[in-house]
């Protein structure tokens, strides 16, 4: 089994309309699940099997 450093990591951001900057909304290792701007649910542990 691959070590933690071999797993994908996804960092998500949202644009702050007031300050016009990007703000981190999360760091995802095993699952990327968000509801804005649309619903998304990705099992990141399965990416190496594609």
ABEGO torsion letter per residue (X at the ends): XBBAAABBBBBBBBBBAAAGBBBBAEBBAABBBBAOABBBBBBAAAAAAX
